[in-house]
Amino acid sequence: MDVVRAAPIGVTAVFSGRVIRVEESRERGYNGILATVLVLESWKGAHVGQIVTVATGHGGGDCGVEFATGTRYLVFAGLIARKGWLNTSICANTMRLGAKSDVVDSLRTWKTTGKVPPDPPRRHPSETR
């Protein structure tokens, strides 16, 4: 999957997690949203059970992720070193997770084998019925 092929490049952390809290930043020098996330599964740069702060924009035109408390996400994040936060956006492929995720399956394969599996064959829309 293209998302998985890019995972190790240019990001500090790749993990799935459950959002514990979402709040408007009150930090000086940062105008955005801060999500507190419990790491459930990690592929890079985070540890299972770790609680991390993930900064993002407000959504809409700034590519911010609309984090919701209690919801699971797959997060691809960089680092804001001066704050000790991670940062992400929808442009970084961070996404809400459903019960099944081909991207997570591919990340698990990457972690266990060291190889990214090939993209699944693309189906014509009429074949998905």
C-alpha positions in Angstrom: 0.0 0.0 0.0 1.3 3.4 -0.9 0.6 4.7 2.7 2.6 1.9 4.2 5.5 2.3 1.7 5.8 5.9 2.9 5.4 5.1 6.6 9.1 4.9 7.5 10.0 8.0 5.6 9.7 11.5 7.1 7.7 10.6 10.2 8.7 10.2 13.8 5.9 7.8 14.9 3.4 5.4 13.3 0.8 4.0 15.7 -2.8 3.2 16.4 -4.4 4.8 19.4 -7.6 5.8 21.2 -8.2 9.4 21.8 -8.6 10.2 25.5 -9.1 14.0 25.3 -9.4 16.7 22.7 -8.9 20.4 23.5 -8.1 23.7 22.0 -4.4 24.6 22.6 -3.8 27.1 25.2 -0.1 26.9 24.7 1.7 30.1 23.7 2.9 30.0 20.1 0.6 27.2 19.0 -2.9 27.8 17.6 -4.5 24.4 17.0 -6.0 21.3 18.5 -4.3 19.0 21.0 -5.4 15.4 21.3 -4.2 13.2 24.1 -3.9 9.6 22.7 -3.3 6.2 24.3 -1.0 4.1 22.1 -2.6 0.7 21.4 -0.3 -0.6 18.7 3.0 0.8 17.4 5.1 0.4 14.3 7.6 3.3 14.9 8.5 5.9 17.5 6.0 5.1 20.2 5.3 2.4 22.8 2.1 0.5 23.6 0.5 2.0 26.6 2.3 5.4 26.2 0.1 8.5 26.4 1.1 11.1 23.8 0.0 14.6 22.9 -0.7 15.0 19.2 -1.1 18.5 17.7 -3.1 19.2 14.6 -5.0 22.0 12.9 -8.6 22.9 13.3 -9.8 21.0 10.3 -11.2 22.3 7.0 -8.6 24.1 4.9 -5.6 23.5 7.3 -5.7 19.7 7.0 -6.3 19.2 10.7 -7.6 15.8 11.9 -11.0 16.0 13.5 -10.1 13.9 16.5 -13.0 12.6 18.6 -12.8 11.4 22.2 -13.1 7.6 22.4 -12.3 7.0 18.8 -9.4 4.9 17.4 -7.0 6.4 14.8 -4.0 5.4 12.8 -1.5 8.2 13.3 1.5 9.1 11.1 3.2 11.9 13.0 6.2 14.2 13.0 7.8 15.8 16.1 7.5 19.3 17.5 10.7 18.9 19.5 10.5 22.2 21.4 7.1 21.2 22.8 7.6 17.4 23.1 4.5 16.8 21.0 3.8 14.8 18.0 2.0 16.6 15.1 -0.1 15.2 12.3 -2.7 16.1 9.6 -5.0 14.4 7.2 -2.3 15.2 4.6 0.0 12.8 6.6 -2.5 10.0 6.1 -3.7 10.0 9.7 -7.1 8.4 9.7 -10.0 7.1 11.8 -9.9 3.4 12.2 -12.9 1.1 11.7 -13.2 -2.6 12.7 -11.0 -3.7 9.7 -8.2 -1.8 8.1 -6.1 -2.9 5.2 -3.5 -0.3 6.1 -3.1 -1.7 9.6 -2.9 -5.3 8.2 -0.1 -4.1 5.9 1.7 -2.4 8.7 1.6 -5.6 10.8 3.0 -7.5 7.8 5.8 -4.9 7.4 6.6 -5.2 11.2 6.8 -9.0 11.2 8.5 -9.5 7.8 10.3 -6.3 7.2 8.6 -6.2 3.8 5.7 -4.1 2.6 3.1 -6.4 1.0 2.1 -5.5 -2.6 -1.0 -3.4 -3.2 -4.2 -5.4 -3.5 -5.5 -5.7 -7.0 -7.8 -2.8 -7.9 -11.4 -3.7 -8.5 -13.8 -2.1 -10.8 -16.6 -0.5 -8.8 -19.2 -2.9 -10.3 -17.2 -5.8 -8.7 -17.7 -4.7 -5.1 -21.4 -5.5 -5.0 
